Amino acid sequence: MNMKLTVDQSFEHLFSFTQEDVVKFAALTGDDNPLHLDAEFAANTSFKRPIMHGMLAATVFSKVLGTIFPGKGSVYLGQKLEFLRPMYVDTTYKATFKIIEVNEKKHTARIETHIYTTDRNKITLRGEASVLNAEVFAAQES
């Protein structure tokens, strides 16, 4: 989807994760907190059921930024994150991306990133990413 990057340009992506995804993420990262993996343990917390790892949810930003928006060839330079609400498996969420700054000389962009619940439109995670994409900028210059 390589395109000319402009301020206020935006993109949305729907996604969800399964409990199997959470188990695999826990195995991969070593984060085996029972809050993510043990329904009985989680039932005795304020969440009442297992929650996803916040960083698992944030992987959607890497997927989209590196492959869809702004496009293949993007290099993820940084990400600020704030985890605002718990997220649950087998639930559809909406990730949003909005370009807030473009530096054509450096081939970079700053992108506002959010994850929303699709049922109540509440923000669960918010942040800001910075990306480099020489391929997109080269296409703009030709």
ABEGO torsion letter per residue (X at the ends): XBBBBBBGBBBBBBBBBBAAAAAAAAAAAGBABAAAABAAAAAABAAGBBBBBAAAAAAAAAAAAAAAOAEBGBBBABBBBBBABBBBBGBBBBBBBBBABBBAAAGBBBBBBBBBBAAAGBBABBBBBBBBBAAAAAAAAX
